Amino acid sequence: MVSDKAMEAGSDLGGKTKSSRSTVIAGAAGHFIEWYDWTIYGLLSAVFAAQMFPGHDPMVALLAAYGTFAAGFLMRPVGSFVLSPLADHYGRRGVLALTIILAGVGSLMIGLAPTYEQAGLIAPLTLLAARLLQGFATGGEYQTAAAFLNEHAPRERRAFAASSQMVSTGLAILFAMAVAAVTTRVFAPDVLQSWGWRVPFLLGAVLSLYGVWLRRAIPETPSFEARTRRDPLTLRSVFAGFIEFPKESLIVVVIQSSGVQFYLWMVFLATYANLSSGLPISEGLTAGMISLAFYTIVVSPLAALSDRIGRKPMLIGSALGFLLLVYPMLQMLKTADFTSFLMIQMAGVFLIAMNNSVIGTVFSEIFPTRLRATGIGLPYAICVAIFGGTSPLIATYFLKNGQDHFIAYYVMAICLISILVHIFLTPETKGRALD
């Protein structure tokens, strides 16, 4: 445990630090670029699946594409395992630069990958390798960026300042949706199937170079530089969060189980509506763009509200909303037109924004500086791999077998567990010093 004096020192650091605009932009913009790389795959899977995987059944090819999507998530714990201790031992800056380079290389591999007709099994294996590389990079990005932004933020406005990470995530998904929508509208169907789908991935590789430039000279955080204890870098370092803070690790897992809602609503919902009601993909993507703009607008005000009323009301309110509404919303998608789809997506996006406005700050506030990235990283990555990455795959499976109601039951079970944990275990961390 740290002393009160040390905690007060951390508080002073947090309160007096005024993050420069360039520092905040660098921390958030890199996150933007990586989330663009990550999201564009999910959005265009239905377009390129038949080009990259064998088989004549489009649904089987789509399942294979989403299986590869899930494989990237399974690589996240490995990335966290390797990169989180490095961020806690050597600093946040180097890891933030490395992750964005790796994500860009993954996008380049996808953009240049041969088709199954051209290279046989080399095509899906190249796609799989690229997704694994991006998963490894993302496994070290989230917790390092969260620690970086929260450690630079003033304590009394920490959630608001750190919400730039979630704003950048929303903007990245919005940008990916815009690129996907333009790509599907501009290119003729045969051109899109042939090579047009590659353009967004090559764009992601170019954007990664810009991200490296942004992060080239960002300063280290005051909290990290002021540490009075540096643990040796050993195998035990990877599991330090679990060993020293088991309750906090459980809280990370429970909070991040909301990845089911996030990926279902942000990535898969347009495909879900297309498969269940025939809503054109282009209309689903357009509605998604509007909803993401709404998300980007509301997430920072919700974070600012949590700086006043606390983090727990946001966490509980989001889970309760999905518990009550997910079943009727998904049922309505079976007969959805553009307007009803937009309303359903915006309702879910608002609930997601409530949760996401505070999660990075809560994670940073429950772990000390010396193992903040490690404490957040491994349980976060494992949970995202289990709950988030498999969401499109599970949803597609249930749709294919006429059991789509199980998707709602799955979300409802997760939300009920989350509510109970937040009521009885999750502490209120508003105003807590970052020691």
MARRO-809810 format. One record per residue: residue in one letter; y, z, x of N, C-alpha, C in turn. Coordinates in pm, whole numbers, plus 50000, padded with zeros to 5 digits. Example, Ala and Ser with C-alpha at 12.3 -4.5 7.8 and 13.67 -1.06 7.14 Angstrom:
BEGIN
A494315078051319495505078051230496705078051320;S497755070851285498945071451367500035078751290;
END
This chain:
BEGIN
M498805000050084500005000050000501255000050088;V502324994050042503544993750119504425005350078;S505305009050167506185020350140507305016250047;D507955026349985509095023449899510215016949979;K510315021350106511365015750190511145000750213;A509874997350239509564983250260509824975150135;M509454981050020509674974049894511164972049868;E511944982149901513384980949881513964970149970;A513404969350095513854958850185513544945150128;G512334943850072511974931150008512894928049894;S513254938549818514154936449705515504931449751;D515994937249861517284932949911517244918449956;L516144915150021516004901250064516044891849946;G515244895549843515184886949725516514885949656;G517254897149649518494896949575519614889849646;K519604890349782520734885049856520544870449896;T519304865849896519054852249940519554842149838;K520384833049883520844822049799520224809249853;S519164804849788518464792949836519394781049832;S519444773649941520254761549942519644751349849;R520494742549802520014732249711518934723849777;S519124720849906518134712549975516794719449985;T516794732650002515544740050010514794739649878;V515514741849769514884741549637514374727549606;I515174717449637514754703749610513514700249691;A513504704349819512344701249903511094708049852;G511214720749810510054727849758509544721749630;A510464717649543510074712249413509744697449418;A510464689849501510254675349503508904671749561;G508454679249661507124676749714506064679249609;H506284689449529505384692349418505404680949317;F506574675449295506724663949206505864652249253;I505954649149381505244637549434503734639549426;E503274651449457501834654049450501334653549306;W502134658449211501694658049071501744643949015;Y502634635749066502604621649027501294615349072;D500934617449199499684612049251498494616649166;W498534629449131497414635449059497314630248915;T498444628748850498454625448708498184610748680;I498654602048767498544587748738497084583448726;Y496214590348797494784587248787494274589848645;G494604601548593494144604848459494694595348354;L495924590848373496554582248273495984568048273;L495584563148389495124549248398493614547948408;S492894558948394491434558248406490824548348309;A491334548148185490774539048085491004524448122;V492004521748207492314507948246491404503148358;F491204511448461490464506648578489004511048583;A488544519248488487184524648494486134513648506;A486264503248425485274492548425485284484648555;Q486414484648628486504477548754485814484948869;M485744498148858485294506248971483894511948956;F483354511748834482054517948810481104507848746;P479784508948773478814499748714478564502948567;G477964493448497477604495748356478424487148263;H477854484448146478514475848048479134483747932;D478854496647923479404505047817480734510847864;P481854507147802483154512347846483234527647842;M482554533947746482584548447737481864554847856;V480764548647901480054553748018480924552548143;A481614541248157482514539448271483654549548267;L484174552248146485244562048132484754575948169;L483544579348127482964592248164482814593248316;A482424582448382482304582448527483664584348593;A484694577848538486044579348593486534593648579;Y486304599748462486714613648444485834623248523;G484594619348549483754627448636484324627948777;T484824616548824485484616148954486774624248951;F487484623648840488684631948821488324646648836;A487224650948772486794664848781486364668448922;A485764658948995485334661549132486514665149221;G487664658849196488854662449271489254676849248;F489084681649127489384695549097488414704849168;L487164700749179486174709149246486474710649394;M487264701449450487654702249590488824711749611;R489504715349505490664724349518490314737649583;P489224744349544488914756949612488714755449761;V488174743949804487994741549947489354740650016;G490274733149954491614732250009492304745750014;S492134753449909492704766949907492064775750013;F490754774550027489984782250126490534780050266;V490894767650298491354764150432492854766350449;L493644762050351495094761350369495844774150333;S495354781850237496074793950196496234804050309;P495154807250383495334816550495496294811250601;L496324798050619497264792350715498704794550669;A498944793250538500284795450485500714809950501;D499774819350486500104833450501500224837550647;H499514830650735499514834650876500614827650955;Y500784814650935501724806951014503014803550940;G503024804750809504224801650733503994791150627;R504964790250536504824781150423505154766550458;R506034764650556506584751350583505524741150624;G504714744950724503744735450777502734730950674;V502264740350593501284737050491501894727850385;L503144730450349503814721850250503944707450300;A504174705750431504254692150487502884685450488;L501854693150527500504687450537499974682950402;T500184691150299499594687850169500134674850112;I501404672450133501984660350075501524647850148;I501264649050279500724637750355499324634150305;L498484644250288497114641750244497074635650104;A497934640550015497974635049879498374620349881;G499334616849966499764602949977498684593850031;V497924598750129496804590850183495774588150074;G495514598149990494584596349879495034585449784;S496324585249751496854574849663496734560949726;L496984560249856496864547449925495424542349921;M494464551349937493054547449931492684541849794;I493184548149688492884543149553493534529549531;G494784528149576495494515549556494874503849628;L494164506549739493564495749818492054494849802;A491464503149718490004503649704489464490549647;P488314485849697487684473949639487084477049502;T486824466749423486174468749294484664469449313;Y483974473549207482514474249213481914460349232;E482514450449171482024436749186482164431849329;Q483204436449399483444432149536482584439549638;A482384452449618481774460649724480644469549676;G480254468549552479154476849504479514491649505;L478604499949553478804514349549479944519249637;I480384510849731481514514849815482754517249729;A482894509949619484074511449532484154525349472;P483144530049397483254543549342483264554449449;L482584551949563482594561849670483974563049734;T484684551749746486064552249797486954559949701;L486774557249573487554564449471487254579349477;L485984582749491485594596849499486184603449623;A486134596649738486694602349861488184604749847;A488884595349784490324596949764490634608849675;R489864610549568490084621749477489764635049545;L488744635249629488404647449702489524651049799;L490104641049866491204643549958492414648849884;Q492734642849769493864647749690493594661749636;G492354664349598492004677649551492144688049661;F491744684449783491904693449897493374696649920;A494224686249916495654688249938496264697049830;T495934694049705496504701749594496004716049596;G494804718349653494294731849666495164740849751;G495974735049837496884743149918498334742449875;E498644733549781500044731149744500624741549650;Y499944743949539500564751749432500994765549479;Q500054773149536500354786949572501364787749686;T501334777949777502284777949887503684774949836;A503804765149747505104761949688505604773449601;A504704779849526505104791149442505624802549528;A504914805749635505374816349726506714812549788;F506834800049831508054795349895509264796649803;L509144791749681510274791849589510614805949542;N509604814049511509874827649464510424836549575;E509994834449698510504842349809511944838749845;H512354826749812513744822849833514644826749715;A514064830249602514844832349479515414846449471;P516604848349413517144861749387516304868849281;R516094881849300515164889249216515544888849069;E516824890349037517224891148897517144877648825;R516994866848899516864853448838515664846048897;R514644853748933513524847849007512774837348925;A512424840548802511654830948722512464818248698;F513764819848671514604808148647514684799448772;A514924805648888515034797849011513714791249048;A512624798649032511314793249069510784783348967;S511394782748850510924773348748511134758848789;S511884756648897512034743048948510684736948982;Q509704745549018508364740449044507744734648918;M507904741748806507354736748681508174725048625;V509484725448648510304713948608509854701548683;S509594703048813509154691548892507794686648846;T506934695848804505644691648749505844683348623;G506714688148534507004680648412507604667148441;L508554666848535509174654148571508154644548633;A507234650048712506224641648776505314635248673;I504864643348577503994637848473504774628048387;L506044631248360506904622148284507064608948357;F507324609848486507484597648566506194589648570;A505064596648586503774589748587503514582848453;M503874589448344503714583348212504604571048197;A505834572148249506744560648242506194548948322;V505714551848442505144541248526503924535148460;A503054543648402501864538548335502234530148214;A503234534748136503654527248017504234513748056;V505094513648158505694501048203504614491748256;T503674497348333502614489248391501774482548284;T501414490248181500554484648075501304474647987;R502644475547982503434466347900503834453747977;V504144455248107504664444048186503564434248223;F502414439448267501354430648313500514425648195;A500164412848200499224407348103497884414248118;P497084414948012495814422348019494924418448135;D494794405248164493914401148273494494405048409;V495814404448423496464408548548496354423648567;L496554431048458496434445548463495034449548509;Q494004443348453492634446648490492324442248633;S492924431348676492624425948808493254434048921;W494604435348917495264442549025496484450548982;G496984448448860498214455148818498094470348817;W496904475548787496724490148782496904496648918;R496824488749026496944494349161498384497949198;V499344491349136500744493049174501194507649165;P500894515049058501324529049051500764537849163;F499544534749209498964542649317499634539649451;L499964527149474500684523549596502084529649595;L502694530249477503994536949465503864551649504;G502774558149464502564572149502502494574049652;A501874564549722501804565449867503194564349930;V504014555449875505384554049925506194566749899;L506044572449781506774584649748506394596249840;S505144596449885504724607249974505494606950105;L505844595050152506654594050274508024600450253;Y508594598350136509874604650103509724619750098;G508604624550045508364638850040508264645050178;V507614638050270507534642950408508934644050468;W509774634250441511144634650492511904646550433;L511724649350304512404660550240512004673950302;R510734675150338510224687950385510284689450537;R510904679950605510844680050750511594691750812;A512634696650747513484706850810513794718550717;I512934721350620513194732550530512994745750603;P513814755950575513674768750644512514776950590;E511984785650674510954794950630511594805450540;T510784812150457511334821750362511704834850431;P512764841550385513144854550443512034864950432;S511334865250320510264875150302509164873250405;F508814860850434507774858350534508244862250673;E509464858850706509974862050839510174876950860;A510364884450750510604898950760509324907150754;R508154900850752506914908450743506784918350858;T506284930050825506014940150928504544940550963;R503714932950892502274932750917501774918550912;R501014914651014500384901551016498894903551038;D498104900650935496664902250945496074891351034;P494994894551109494344884251190493754873351101;L493734861251155493224849851079491714849151097;T490964854551002489504854951007488944849850875;L487604849050870486964844950746487294854550633;R487454867250666487794877250565489144874350501;S490034867650577491374864650525491304856550395;V490304847850385490194839250268489954847350143;F489204858350157488814866350041489624879250029;A490704880150107491484892550108492044896049971;G492474885849897493004888449764491974894449672;F490764888649673489684894049591489324908249632;I489274910749763488814923549815489834934549789;E491094931949819492124942249810492774942949671;F492774931949599493454931449469492564924849364;P491434931149330490504924849234491104923149095;K491874933149047492464931948914493474920648910;E494294919749014495284909149020494624895349027;S493504894549100492774881849107492234877948970;L491744887648895491264884948759492404879948671;I493584885848687494744881548608495084866948638;V495024863048766495274849148802494284839948732;V493004843748734491964835548670492234834048521;V492554845148455492774844748311494004836348277;I495094838648350496304830848323496044815948345;Q495344812848453495154798848485494094792048401;S493354799748322492444793348226493234785048125;S494524787348118495384779048032495444764648081;G494854761948198494754748148244494014739248146;V493154745148063492484737347959493504731047866;Q494434739447815495464734147727496364724247800;F496704727447924497624719048000497064704948015;Y495844703748066495294690548092494894683347965;L494484690847863494154684447736495394678147674;W496524685447678497754680647613498534671147701;M498604673947830499464666147918498824653147967;V497514653147984496844641748046495964634147948;F495204641347866494134634947789494494631847644;L495574637647591495804636947447495974622547397;A496634614047475496804600047432495454593047423;T494574595547520493234589847516492444595447398;Y492594608447374491914614947260492314608247129;A493604606447110494084600246986493614585746974;N493584578747087493114564947086491644564047045;L490824573147098489394572847068489074577946928;S489874587446878489554593546749490224586646630;S491394580746652492104574546539492544560246564;G492334555246686492754541646717494214540246751;L494924551346773496334550546812496434542846944;P497264532446951497374524847075497774533647193;I497144530947308497444538747428498934538147460;S499554526547443500974525147475501824534547390;E501474536147261502224545347175501974559847215;G500734562947253500444576547298501204580047424;L501294570447516502044572847640503534574447613;T504064566547519505484567847484505774581547425;A504924586047333505084599447276504954610147384;G504044607847478503894617347587505134618247673;M505804607147695507044607247772508124615547702;I508234613847572509224621547496508894636447502;S507624639847488507204653847491507434660047628;L507174652347734507404657547868508884659547897;A509734650847843511164652947856511554666047788;F510994668547673511214681147602510734692947686;Y509554691847745509014702347833509984705247948;T510444694748012511324696348127512624703248089;I513094700747968514344706847922514154721647890;V513034725447828512904739147777512304748947877;V511614744247982510884753648067511814763048143;S512944758148193513864766948266514564777048175;P515064773148056515594783347965514564793947927;L513314790047909512274799847880512054809147999;A512124803648119512014812048239513184821848247;A514384816948217515544825748217515404836648112;L514834833247997514584843347894513614854047945;S512604849848022511664859748077512324868848179;D513384864048245514134872748336514864883748260;R515024881948129515684891948046514694900647969;I513674894447908512774902047820511414904847882;G511094898447995509824900948060508904888948058;R507844889948140506884878848153505814879148044;K505374891248005504244892347913504484886047776;P505684887147717505884880547588505634865447594;M505964859247707505724844847721504234841847729;L503514849547808502084847147824501324849247693;I501624860247625500924863447500501314853547390;G502604850247382503064841047278502424827347290;S502294822347412501674809247433500214809247391;A499464819247436498034819947401497834821747251;L498664829947188498544832247044498844819546966;G499854812147009500184799646942499044789646944;F498404787947059497274778747067496074783946988;L495854797046989494744802746913494844799046765;L496064799446713496274796946570496384782146535;L496854773946629497244760246594496344749246650;V495544752046752494834741146819493864733946725;Y493154741246640492184734646551492884725246452;P493884729846377494534720446285495234708946356;M495784711346475496464700546545495474689646587;L494324693546641493344683546682492744676246562;Q492574683146451492064676446330493064666046280;M494344669246290495364659846245495394647146329;L494924647846454494934636046539493984625246489;K493034628746405492074618846355492724608346266;T493854611746209494574602146123496024600346170;A496264602846297497634603246347498244589446361;D499514588346320500324576946358501254581746469;F502194573246510503054576846622503844589646595;T504444590746477505304602246447504514615246444;S503384615446377502594627746370502014631346506;F501614621346584501124624146719502214630546803;L503434625346792504554630846868504814645346830;M504794648546702505034662246658503934671646709;I502694667146703501574675346752501704677746902;Q502034667346975502134669047120503304677947157;M504434676647090505594684947123505324699647091;A504604702446984504274716346952503424722447062;G502414715147108501584720247216502344721547346;V503214711947374503984712147497504914724347502;F505494728047388506364739847387505564752347422;L504374753647367503524765247399503134765247546;I502854753547600502544752547743503744756547827;A504944752447786506164755947859506394771047860;M506104777747750506224792347746505384798647856;N504144794147866503234799647967503654795848108;N503924783048129504194778148263505544782448318;S506444786648232507764791048279507674803548365;V506584810948354506494823848425505294825248516;I504304816448508503054819548578503214820048730;G503974810648789504154811048934504854823648980;T505814828248901506524840548935505634852748917;V504854853248810503924864448791502934865048907;F502374853648944501444853449056502094858749183;S503324854649209504014858949331504374873749326;E504614878949208505044892949195503894902849200;I502654898349182501544907949184500834908549320;F501234900049416500634900349549501724902649655;P501384909449765502354911449874502514898849958;T503604898250035503924886450113502824882850212;R502194892750273501224890250380500004882450332;L499694882850203498574874850152498884868550017;R500154865349997500564859749867499894846249839;A499944837249935499334824149912497824825249896;T497204833749978495754835649969495364842449838;G496124852649800495814859849677495914850949555;I496914842149554497064832849442496054821449452;G495894816249573495264803349592493824802049550;L492944810849601491524808849576491154810949429;P491554822049365491224823349222491874812549137;Y493094808649173493784797849101493004784849110;A492604781149233491914768449252490544768349185;I489814779449196488504780249132488654778748981;C489654785548926489844785248781490274771448734;V491164764948807491584751548770490404741948775;A489544743648879488374735048891487444736648772;I487254749248728486324751948619486914748048484;F488154752348460488724750748327489564738148311;G490424735348411491354724148396490734710648424;G490074709348539489564696348579488494690848489;T487764699648423486674694948336487134692148193;S488364695348160488824693848021488684679647968;P489194669248038489024655647986487554651647975;L486744655948072485324652548070484624658847949;I484884671747926484284678647811484764672547680;A486064669747672486604663947549485994650247521;T485854641947625485254628747607483804629947562;Y483074639347620481664641447582481554645247435;F482374654847391482304659147251482694647947156;L483704640147196484104628847112482984618547101;K482344615647212481274605747213480124609847122;N479894623047111478764628147033479164633246894;G480404630146853480854634046720480994648946699;Q481304656346806481414670946799482784675646847;D483804668346808485144671246859485654684946818;H485094691146712485564704446672485274714846779;F484264712146865483954721646971485074722447075;I485884711947086487024712347177487984723447134;A488284724047005489174734446953488564748346972;Y487274749646946486624762746961486694767547106;Y486534758347198486614761347341487984766847377;V489024760047332490394764547359490654778147293;M490204779947171490424792347099489764804247168;A488564802347221487874813147291488654817347416;I489154807547490489934810547610491214818047573;C491874813847468493124820347427492894834647381;L491814837147310491514850747264491284860147382;I490514855647480490294863747600491604866247673;S492434855947683493724857247753494614867647686;I494684867347555495524876947482495074891247510;L493784893747507493274907247531493584911847673;V493404903047771493694906647910495174909247929;H496034901047871497484902947888497954915947823;I497354919647712497754931947644497324944247724;F496114944147777495544956247834495544956847987;L495644945348056495534945548202496764940048275;T497364929548222498474923148293499704932148295;P500244935348414501434943748419502694935648388;E503744942448347505044936048334505694936348472;T505944924448528506424923648666507904919948677;K508594918548567510014915048572510774925148657;G511534920148753512334928748838511604934748956;R510334931848971509564937549082510014931449214;A510104939749318510474934949450509314927549514;L509614917449594508604910349672508534916849809;D507534925549828507444933049954506834924550063;
END
